[in-house]
Amino acid sequence: MANKTGSKIPDISWHKIKNQALGKKYDLSLVLIGEAAMKSLNRRFLKKNKTTTVLSFSFSEDRGEIFICPVYVRKQAENLDINFQYYIIKLYIHGLLHLKRFEHGKEMEEEEKEMLLKIKN
């Protein structure tokens, strides 16, 4: 994991969660970035001129990269009155599921809930 934000990140079992979602052999790069960098990526690759919480990029069946913007995640968590650590984990799982080719919708939401329950136990 590369933390490009310069800020402290909660102690999360990133690797364990990745292994549950994608398996141990999956080569994942996780990059924590600031709002300007996230906005730039979102504009460049999704043609959306705004910051977002998480972006996933699949390079092959067993290799991908996830970018998370913790500052923006924290702002959204506060706006939604959700615990920051819970929300960043939820968004990480969301990104992992995109790497598994899940599309937004009910099936993805159910898989997210299932994974969140596994992590709690």
NUPA-899191 format. One record per residue (C-alpha): residue number from 1; x, y, z. Coordinates in nm, 4 decimals, decimal comma. Layout:
% residues N
<site resi="NUM" px="X" py="Y" pz="Z"/>
...
//
This chain:
% residues 121
<site resi="1" px="0,0000" py="0,0000" pz="0,0000"/>
<site resi="2" px="0,1230" py="0,3452" pz="-0,0862"/>
<site resi="3" px="-0,0020" py="0,6336" pz="0,1275"/>
<site resi="4" px="0,0487" py="0,9484" pz="-0,0810"/>
<site resi="5" px="-0,1648" py="1,1630" pz="0,1514"/>
<site resi="6" px="0,0798" py="1,2235" pz="0,4344"/>
<site resi="7" px="-0,1997" py="1,1618" pz="0,6846"/>
<site resi="8" px="-0,2503" py="0,8768" pz="0,9287"/>
<site resi="9" px="-0,4716" py="0,5978" pz="0,8000"/>
<site resi="10" px="-0,6706" py="0,3652" pz="1,0277"/>
<site resi="11" px="-0,5214" py="0,0265" pz="1,1016"/>
<site resi="12" px="-0,7121" py="-0,1934" pz="0,8570"/>
<site resi="13" px="-0,6334" py="-0,5477" pz="0,7433"/>
<site resi="14" px="-0,6164" py="-0,4438" pz="0,3777"/>
<site resi="15" px="-0,4341" py="-0,7606" pz="0,2737"/>
<site resi="16" px="-0,6742" py="-0,9947" pz="0,4568"/>
<site resi="17" px="-0,9786" py="-0,8274" pz="0,3001"/>
<site resi="18" px="-0,8170" py="-0,8448" pz="-0,0452"/>
<site resi="19" px="-0,7459" py="-1,2155" pz="0,0015"/>
<site resi="20" px="-1,1091" py="-1,2824" pz="0,0986"/>
<site resi="21" px="-1,2386" py="-1,0994" pz="-0,2079"/>
<site resi="22" px="-0,9835" py="-1,1820" pz="-0,4767"/>
<site resi="23" px="-0,7666" py="-1,4621" pz="-0,3422"/>
<site resi="24" px="-0,4052" py="-1,4720" pz="-0,2271"/>
<site resi="25" px="-0,2552" py="-1,4852" pz="-0,5763"/>
<site resi="26" px="-0,4213" py="-1,1630" pz="-0,6945"/>
<site resi="27" px="-0,1617" py="-0,8853" pz="-0,7339"/>
<site resi="28" px="-0,3236" py="-0,5681" pz="-0,5996"/>
<site resi="29" px="-0,1760" py="-0,2234" pz="-0,5688"/>
<site resi="30" px="-0,3584" py="0,0031" pz="-0,3215"/>
<site resi="31" px="-0,2844" py="0,3751" pz="-0,3386"/>
<site resi="32" px="-0,4203" py="0,6325" pz="-0,0948"/>
<site resi="33" px="-0,4238" py="0,9741" pz="-0,2590"/>
<site resi="34" px="-0,5423" py="1,3304" pz="-0,2031"/>
<site resi="35" px="-0,8433" py="1,5041" pz="-0,3499"/>
<site resi="36" px="-0,6656" py="1,6817" pz="-0,6373"/>
<site resi="37" px="-0,4982" py="1,3621" pz="-0,7561"/>
<site resi="38" px="-0,8268" py="1,1690" pz="-0,7320"/>
<site resi="39" px="-1,0111" py="1,4372" pz="-0,9262"/>
<site resi="40" px="-0,7423" py="1,4225" pz="-1,1946"/>
<site resi="41" px="-0,7710" py="1,0425" pz="-1,2252"/>
<site resi="42" px="-1,1497" py="1,0586" pz="-1,2356"/>
<site resi="43" px="-1,1398" py="1,3249" pz="-1,5077"/>
<site resi="44" px="-0,8771" py="1,1407" pz="-1,7109"/>
<site resi="45" px="-1,0270" py="0,7931" pz="-1,7023"/>
<site resi="46" px="-1,4000" py="0,8413" pz="-1,6391"/>
<site resi="47" px="-1,4439" py="1,1901" pz="-1,7867"/>
<site resi="48" px="-1,5952" py="1,3129" pz="-1,4572"/>
<site resi="49" px="-1,4544" py="1,6439" pz="-1,3368"/>
<site resi="50" px="-1,4939" py="1,5797" pz="-0,9636"/>
<site resi="51" px="-1,3294" py="1,4031" pz="-0,6734"/>
<site resi="52" px="-1,4547" py="1,0581" pz="-0,5857"/>
<site resi="53" px="-1,3919" py="0,8169" pz="-0,3002"/>
<site resi="54" px="-1,2583" py="0,5109" pz="-0,4826"/>
<site resi="55" px="-1,1459" py="0,4083" pz="-0,8310"/>
<site resi="56" px="-1,0554" py="0,0563" pz="-0,9458"/>
<site resi="57" px="-0,8503" py="-0,0411" pz="-1,2471"/>
<site resi="58" px="-0,8239" py="-0,3995" pz="-1,3655"/>
<site resi="59" px="-0,5145" py="-0,4802" pz="-1,5698"/>
<site resi="60" px="-0,5731" py="-0,8547" pz="-1,6067"/>
<site resi="61" px="-0,7568" py="-1,1455" pz="-1,4445"/>
<site resi="62" px="-0,5114" py="-1,1455" pz="-1,1541"/>
<site resi="63" px="-0,3769" py="-0,7902" pz="-1,1346"/>
<site resi="64" px="-0,5325" py="-0,4541" pz="-1,0554"/>
<site resi="65" px="-0,5074" py="-0,1266" pz="-0,8710"/>
<site resi="66" px="-0,7346" py="0,0632" pz="-0,6351"/>
<site resi="67" px="-0,7106" py="0,4329" pz="-0,5507"/>
<site resi="68" px="-0,8840" py="0,5632" pz="-0,2388"/>
<site resi="69" px="-0,9103" py="0,9261" pz="-0,1293"/>
<site resi="70" px="-0,9276" py="0,9122" pz="0,2539"/>
<site resi="71" px="-0,9837" py="1,2888" pz="0,2926"/>
<site resi="72" px="-1,2906" py="1,2720" pz="0,0690"/>
<site resi="73" px="-1,4057" py="0,9474" pz="0,2332"/>
<site resi="74" px="-1,3874" py="1,1199" pz="0,5737"/>
<site resi="75" px="-1,5918" py="1,4168" pz="0,4457"/>
<site resi="76" px="-1,8572" py="1,1885" pz="0,3017"/>
<site resi="77" px="-1,8660" py="0,9744" pz="0,6167"/>
<site resi="78" px="-1,9277" py="1,2869" pz="0,8244"/>
<site resi="79" px="-2,2008" py="1,4051" pz="0,5856"/>
<site resi="80" px="-2,3674" py="1,0636" pz="0,5994"/>
<site resi="81" px="-2,3075" py="1,0290" pz="0,9761"/>
<site resi="82" px="-2,1189" py="0,7009" pz="0,9212"/>
<site resi="83" px="-1,8083" py="0,5784" pz="1,1023"/>
<site resi="84" px="-1,5014" py="0,6648" pz="0,8917"/>
<site resi="85" px="-1,3250" py="0,3300" pz="0,9370"/>
<site resi="86" px="-1,6402" py="0,1363" pz="0,8467"/>
<site resi="87" px="-1,6961" py="0,3541" pz="0,5394"/>
<site resi="88" px="-1,3404" py="0,3282" pz="0,4061"/>
<site resi="89" px="-1,3549" py="-0,0505" pz="0,4433"/>
<site resi="90" px="-1,6921" py="-0,0574" pz="0,2646"/>
<site resi="91" px="-1,5501" py="0,1486" pz="-0,0210"/>
<site resi="92" px="-1,2387" py="-0,0719" pz="-0,0398"/>
<site resi="93" px="-1,4649" py="-0,3759" pz="-0,0711"/>
<site resi="94" px="-1,6636" py="-0,1896" pz="-0,3364"/>
<site resi="95" px="-1,3421" py="-0,1367" pz="-0,5331"/>
<site resi="96" px="-1,2415" py="-0,5006" pz="-0,4906"/>
<site resi="97" px="-1,5763" py="-0,6157" pz="-0,6252"/>
<site resi="98" px="-1,5342" py="-0,3985" pz="-0,9316"/>
<site resi="99" px="-1,2080" py="-0,5851" pz="-0,9917"/>
<site resi="100" px="-1,4160" py="-0,9048" pz="-0,9808"/>
<site resi="101" px="-1,6265" py="-0,7510" pz="-1,2609"/>
<site resi="102" px="-1,9280" py="-0,6678" pz="-1,0446"/>
<site resi="103" px="-2,1450" py="-0,3844" pz="-1,1756"/>
<site resi="104" px="-2,3412" py="-0,1443" pz="-0,9550"/>
<site resi="105" px="-2,6691" py="-0,2964" pz="-0,8453"/>
<site resi="106" px="-2,8400" py="-0,5330" pz="-0,6071"/>
<site resi="107" px="-2,5982" py="-0,8234" pz="-0,6574"/>
<site resi="108" px="-2,2981" py="-0,6022" pz="-0,5775"/>
<site resi="109" px="-2,4714" py="-0,4533" pz="-0,2720"/>
<site resi="110" px="-2,5493" py="-0,8018" pz="-0,1381"/>
<site resi="111" px="-2,1894" py="-0,9128" pz="-0,1885"/>
<site resi="112" px="-2,0636" py="-0,5997" pz="-0,0080"/>
<site resi="113" px="-2,2918" py="-0,6715" pz="0,2897"/>
<site resi="114" px="-2,1758" py="-1,0331" pz="0,3008"/>
<site resi="115" px="-1,8093" py="-0,9337" pz="0,3013"/>
<site resi="116" px="-1,8644" py="-0,6685" pz="0,5685"/>
<site resi="117" px="-2,0264" py="-0,9317" pz="0,7912"/>
<site resi="118" px="-1,7320" py="-1,1686" pz="0,7395"/>
<site resi="119" px="-1,4886" py="-0,8954" pz="0,8426"/>
<site resi="120" px="-1,6820" py="-0,8183" pz="1,1624"/>
<site resi="121" px="-1,6692" py="-1,1844" pz="1,2704"/>
//
